[in-house]
Structure formats: structure tokens, C-alpha cells
Amino acid sequence: MYSGLPTYIYYLQINSPSTMEQSTLEHHHRNSLLCLTLDHQISGYHLFSAKVKHVVSNYLHQRKHQQFNPSLSSTFKSTQQSMAIAYGTGNMEGILGYDTVKVSSYIDTNQPFGLSTVEPGTIFTYAKFDGILGLAYPTIAVDQATPVFDNLMKEGLVQQNLFSVYLSRKASGSVITFGGIDHSHYTGSINWIPVSQQTYWQISMDSVLVNGETIACTSGCQAIVDTGTSLLAGPPSSINSILNAIGANQGQSVINCSNLSNMPDVVFVINGIYYPLKPSAYTQQIVPGYCSTGFQSSPGDLWILGDVFIREYYSIFDRGNNRVGLAKAI
């Protein structure tokens, strides 16, 4: 999770089909709605617990977040083992616990997860979600805790060792499918890209083009496909090149909305395939007459193909073959 709070929230509730916007997540403690955001840059699974403390505010209680209370779970097992997770924005401290987690019709037994007790700052107090479900590789799991999807695979609960994500362009309708591909959410063929490093969902990117000219990633680069990042992030010099190429004033991310019809596509070339983003895809109106771009600088050399990209391209994360599939979203 890098650039602010993720745009898309996934509601996990009891007895919903696995291939729906509202999937199931239950800890055998209360028939209540848990709202999670998905993050492909972490492997852990963390919930706001009843003992969470926010250093600067008590806004959590004002928002009435659902909180996991271990005393109400008949299957919860405590370890009293401390843990900490640092996100791109925000961090948490807490303890590691185990419980039976129900994901739709899948029952994941003895699942480790973090119960946050300290969350410095306001990044989580203002969040609209109740926890974070990490979907990266287990190699980067905190305290070697087995991620949820790894347990689903280990226990033979999913038909295929993959999951796929559709991000709706509307306020609702986003879907994650565990163990399958929902063909109703994309058109054309699926293009497969090998995972270059089994930590994040990292792939090799060829270049970034505007008007047929390479303006960034000139000699190839590495990128992460990540639902936990709301924008599309990259090295500062590369993002400045994109902003200049699309006509943003002095590299600023705010532009006049009336210029959209004259702005170019930004094309990401991955494994020889062109993935264009139109101005309507990489901009959003913030106030009448002014739009912000979906590009943001991030430290380091890695690109992060966040929600701005995934909203346009249905994304499949194939653990069985260590590859990412991309197809034009409907």
C-alpha cells in the first residue's frame, strides 16, 4: 500500500459466492460485515482489534469500524507474539493470532493474522476499511506467517491456484475471484507475463511511450501490479517525463479538464504488448474545471501499476505458474 488509501474496498460477509463483490470472511465470533482492502505489496493479514490505539486520535470509534474481539471467537488462539508491519503509507504494531477464517464457502483453518494494537498517525483512523488482506508471495510475510491464499491452496480449497481482480469504474461492482477467472469482466485475449521476482507481483516492463516516443523505462524496468496503490507510481524523473509529455504545467499533477481531448495516451509496453491509458483513465476531476492525474512519484526504481492501471486491465495473479495475466477490462 503506497499512495494514500487504496481506492477500492472489498466487503467480506457471510454466505456470499466467492466470485462476487461481497465475498465471505468470518472469524467465528460475530455475524458482522468486515471490510478489507487488498494489498499486493504485503503477504500478511491484519485486522483492527478491540485493543487498537491510535496515537493521535480516537477517530476509529467515530467511524465505528468493525473490530475483531478475540474473546468473542470460539476458535481464536493467541500467541502473544509481537509483530509489526510497515506499509508504504502507515504502519501497525500488534500481536499474532490464529483463527478459522471463512472465505465464501472456503473454510481456512488455523490462519495466522495480525491484531493491531497500535497504529500511529491518522492513515488508518480515516480509512473506510477494517483491515488489510495481503496477497503477495509468502517470501515477504512478516514472521513467516502463512498468507491466506497460500492456506487456501495448501488445503486444496481453490479450483485453480490463482485469483483475479476486476476494479469497477463505478463506486461499486469491484470483484476478486479466488480460484478462477471471471470471463464476463474482460474482452479479447489474456496476455501472460512471467513474474520476475517472487516477492511482490513483480514483472518486467519494456518501456513507456507517449505519441510513439519512449519517454521512460528506456532500457526496460521492473514493475509491481498492486491493488493496494490507488495511483500509478514510478521513479520521480520518469513520472516528471510523463507529466511533461501530457502537457501538465511544469510537471504538476493538476491540469485543466478542458484539455483532456487534446492529451495523448500513455502506453505501457509489457512483454511486447501495448497497454494504453487514455486521458479519461489517468485523470480525475477534483474540483470544477480542474483534474488531477493518476501519476505519482515514488522512491526507488520500481514502478507500481496501481488502481489507475488495473481499472483498465483485468488482472490475474497465477501462483500455480508464477505469472500475471492482463486483459482489457469491460
N, C-alpha and C positions, 0 to 999 in steps of 0.2 A: 504494500500500500504506500504510494508515494505522494502524488499531488493532491493534497487535501483529502476530503472524504470522498469515497467512491460514489459514483452517480447511481449505481444500481444496487437495490436491496432485494434479497431473496427471503420470502416468508416461508418458514418451515412449520408445518402444522400437522396434526394427527390425521391419519387415514386419507391422504390425498395421493393420487397416482404419482409415480416417480417422474413422469415426463410432463410436468405441469409447472406453472409459475409457482404454485404453492405446493411444495413437497413436504415431507414429514420429518420432523425431528422431535423426539421425545426422550426425556430422561427419567421416565417412570416416577415423576414426582408431582406433576400438576398438569392438568389439561389446559395448557395455555399456549398462546402464539409466541414463538421465538422468531426473531427477525435477525438474519445473519447477512453479512456481506462476504463475498467470496474474494479470496486473495491468492494469486498465483505466484507471489513472491515469498510466501511463507508456507510451511508444512503443518504448523500447529493449529490447534483448535482452541479458541478461548472464549469464555462467556463472562459477562458481568456477574459477579457473585453477590450474595446478600451482604457481604462484608466489604464491598468495594469502597474505597475512599478516594475522592478527588481532591487534589492538593489545593486547588484554587476556588472550587465552588461545589455546591450541592445540587447542581442543575440536573443531575441524573434523576433525582427524586421528583423534580418539577416535570421532567419529561415522562415520568412514570415508565421507565424502562422495565421490561421483564428481567428479573434477576433470578439466577439459579441458587436455590437454597438447599444445600446438601442434606439438611436434616429432614427434608420432605421427600427424599428419594429412598426407595426401599432397596436399591441396588448400588448405591454410591459407595465407593471405597476410597478412603483418604490415605494419602501417603505422607502428608506434612512435609513433602519435599518442595523446597522453594524453587521458583523458576522466574525467568524474565524474558520478555520478547521486545525487541526494538523494531519498530516499523519505519517506513520512510518518513511518515509523519506520525508522531505519537509513540508511546511505549507503555508497557504494563509490567507489573510485578504481581506475583501471586503464588499459588501452590498447585501442585499437580495432583489430579484425582482420576479415578476410573469410574465409569458407569456404563450401563447398557443404553445405547443410542439407537433410536428407531428412525430410519430414513425411508419415508414412504412405507413400503411393505418389507423393507430390508431391516433386519434386527442385528445391529453391530454390538456384539458383547465385549465387555472389558475394554472399552475405548478410553485411552488416556486423553485428558484435556486440561487446559489451564483455567483456574478460577482466579480472576483478577481481584486483588485486594488493594492495590494502589495504581492509580492511573494519573500521572502528573499532567498538569495543563488542562486545556479545555477541548482537545481534539475528540475525545470520546464523550464528554459531557453533552456536547451539542449533536452527537451522532444520532441518527434515526434507527440504528440497529442495536441489537442486544449482544452481539458477539461477532467473531471473525472465524470463518472456516477456511483454513489454509489448504491449498490444492497443489502445492509444489511437490518436488521429489522428497523422499524421506531422508536424503543425504544432508539436508539442511534443517531437519527437525530439531527443535530445542530438546535437550536431554534425551535424545534418541527416542522420543515418544512416537509411536506408530501413527501416521496420519489416518484420518477417517477413510479416505478412498482406498488406502493400502489395506486396511482391515476388511473393507468390503470385497476387495479382490482376494485376499488371503482366505476368507471364509466362503469363497465361491458364490457370493450373493449377486454379482452382476453378470449379465449375459456376455458382455464384452468388456475387456479391461481398458475402457475409455470412457470419457464423459464429454459432452458437447454443450456449448453455450450460445444462446441467442439473446442479444440485447435489443429490446424493442426501442423504436424511435419515439414511442409514447411513454407516458408516465407509468403504465402498467403493461404486462404481457411478456416480460423477460422470462426466459426459461433456461434451466440447467437440466440436462438429461444424463443421469448416471447409468452407464452400461449400454448406451445406444446412441444412435444418430436420428434426429427428427427431420425427415426429408421435407416436411412441409415448410421449413423455415429458410430454405435456400433454393437457388436456381442454378442450373449449369452443373459442371463437374466439380468434384473436390480435388484440390491440389495439395499434395502431401510434401511436407518439408521435414527433413531429419532433425531431431533435437541434437544440438551441437555440444551441449553440456547438461548433464542430468542433475541439475540443482533447481534452478527456475525452469520455466518452459522456454528455454533459450534456443534461438535458431540463427542461422547465418542470413544476412541481408546483403543483396548485391549493390544497391545504390538507391539514391533518392533523386527524382527528376522533376523539373518544372519546365514546361514548354520544350520537352525533349532534351534538355541540357542537364547534365549531372551537377547538382549543387551541394550534395552532401553524401557521406558514406562513399567517397570516390574510389576507394580501394577495397570496398567490402567492409562490413562491420557486423557486430553482434546485436541481437535484439531479443527482448523478452515479450511474450504475449501475455498480458496481465489484466484480468478484470478488476483488480484492486487499485488500478490507477485510472482516474477519471479522464485525464487528458492523454496526449501523445507527447512523450518526453524524449529528449535526446541531449547530446553534448551541447554546451552553450553556443559554440561557434557554428555548429550545424543548424541549430534552431534559428539563430540570427540570420543565417543564409536563407532559410525558408521564409522567414518573416519579410526579409528584403525582397525576395523573389515574388511574393504575393502582393507586394505593394504596401505593407504596413509601414507607417511613418517611423523612420529611424529605428527600425527593429522592434517597435512597440507591439504589444499583443492586442491592442484595441484599434478597430478600424471602423470606417463609415459603412453602415449596412447597405447604403445605396450603391456601393462599388462592387457588390458580390457578382453581378452579371459580367463584370469585366475582369474578374480574378481568375487565375489559372487553376487547374487541377494540380494537386501534389501527388506524385506517383511513387509508390514504394515497390521496388523490384526485388522479389524474393524467389530464389531458386529458379530464376529465369522468367517468372510470371509477373505481369504488371498488375499492381493493386492501386488504382487511382482513388483519391479522395477529392470529391467536388467541394467547392466553397461552401455549399449548404451543409456539407458533412463536417467540415473542420471549423465552422463558425457558429456562434450562438448569440442571439440578441440579448444584451444585458439591460439596456435602457433604450427608449425610443430613439432610433437613428444610429445607435452605436452597437457594434458587435465585438465580442471577444473571440480570438482564435483559440483553437484547441491544442496549440503547441506550447510546450513549456520546457525550459532548460532544466537539466538535472546533472548532478555531479557524476564524474566518471565518463567512460566511453560507451557504456551500454545504452541502447535505445530501449524505450518501453512503449510497445504498441498497446495502449490502454483502450478505454471505452470508446474513444473517438474512432479508433480503427475497428474494434470488434463490433461496434454497432453496424458497420457496413459489411463486415465479413463474418459469416457464421464460422465459429471456431471449434475444432475438435481436438481434444487432448488425448492422444493414444498412448497409454502406458505400455500396452502389450507390444507395440512396435517402436516405441520411443520416437514419435513423430507428431507433428501438428498438421491438421488439415484445415484448409481455408476454402470457403465457397461464398459466392455473392449472396448476402442476406436478402430476404424478401421484405 
